[in-house]
């Protein structure tokens, strides 16, 4: 597990949020970092090492469009959102999950 993943998991466990499934293969061939199945919400931890190049961003946009076309919403988190603003990020994530729950 990367440093970013460890920080996120420590925070999400302490927050009381429902824990997502990890590294979930999706029907369209992608594997997502996190999945809250009941809300059809995908979480992606976008570290600098895997999401810096233009082709990486293009791939992410295409994956998000594929997910959206099937009713899933993607909540992307950057290094700064997890390392420096985790409380705020978890608050936003909780709000997104509440919205998706109806």
FENZI-V619191 format. One record per residue. N is the residue number from 0. RES is the residue in one small letter. OMEGA is omega as a letter, one per 30 degrees, with the letter a starting at -180 (999 if undefined). Layout:
n res omega
N RES OMEGA
N RES OMEGA
//
This chain:
n res omega
0 x a
1 x l
2 x a
3 x l
4 x l
5 x l
6 x a
7 x a
8 x l
9 x a
10 x a
11 x l
12 x a
13 x a
14 x a
15 x l
16 x l
17 x a
18 x l
19 x l
20 x a
21 x l
22 x a
23 x l
24 x a
25 x a
26 x a
27 x l
28 x l
29 x l
30 x a
31 x a
32 x a
33 x l
34 x l
35 x a
36 x a
37 x a
38 x a
39 x a
40 x l
41 x l
42 x l
43 x l
44 x a
45 x l
46 x a
47 x a
48 x a
49 x a
50 x a
51 x a
52 x l
53 x a
54 x l
55 x l
56 x l
57 x l
58 x a
59 x l
60 x l
61 x l
62 x l
63 x l
64 x l
65 x l
66 x a
67 x a
68 x l
69 x l
70 x l
71 x l
72 x a
73 x l
74 x a
75 x l
76 x l
77 x l
78 x a
79 x l
80 x a
81 x a
82 x a
83 x a
84 x a
85 x l
86 x l
87 x l
88 x l
89 x l
90 x l
91 x l
92 x l
93 x l
94 x l
95 x l
96 x l
97 x l
98 x a
99 x a
100 x l
101 x 999
//
